[in-house]
Amino acid sequence: MSSHKITTTWKGNMQFESTNPGGSLIIDAAEEVGGTNNGLRPKALMLSALAGCSGLDVASLIKKMRLEVTDFNIETQGFLTDTEPQVYDKVTVTYHFYGSNLNEEKLSRAVELSVEKYCGVMHMFRSFADVKIETVFHKV
């Protein structure tokens, strides 16, 4: 059984440093809740993990399918509940592909494979939130 072990160390006030197999990052709270606004937010990091996981899948499939893509980004928006603790109950993930010769059918398939089959973070999110997927093609 594989696992990930992360060590998160208090740096004072509301700031922490968290290790990751590829490096480390700083987590902090907003000033209005006592932080110094000098770090990433825990809930928003979940959205980054979602986009990163799926993005790695799609980038791998772009390479494997030999698709022509000039640029590619993912916008991820999480909507929080009004109740405490606030949690994401709705999430929109929008994939943006840029290029002059985009194969929309194959790119849509790459997104579908990530969403439905490969991305474990996506599967985790779908267990607690309604996840909406959008794909936008930009001819440049």
HELIX and SHEET records of a PDB file:
HELIX    1   1 GLU A   31  VAL A   33  5                                   3    
HELIX    2   2 PRO A   42  LYS A   64  1                                  23    
HELIX    3   3 GLU A  104  LEU A  113  1                                  10    
HELIX    4   4 SER A  114  TYR A  118  3                                   5    
HELIX    5   5 GLY A  120  ARG A  126  1                                   7    
SHEET    1   A 3 THR A   8  GLY A  12  0                                        
SHEET    2   A 3 GLN A  15  ASN A  20 -1                                        
SHEET    3   A 3 GLY A  23  ILE A  27 -1                                        
SHEET    1   B 3 ASP A  71  LEU A  80  0                                        
SHEET    2   B 3 TYR A  88  GLY A  99 -1                                        
SHEET    3   B 3 ASP A 130  LYS A 139  1                                        
END                                                                             
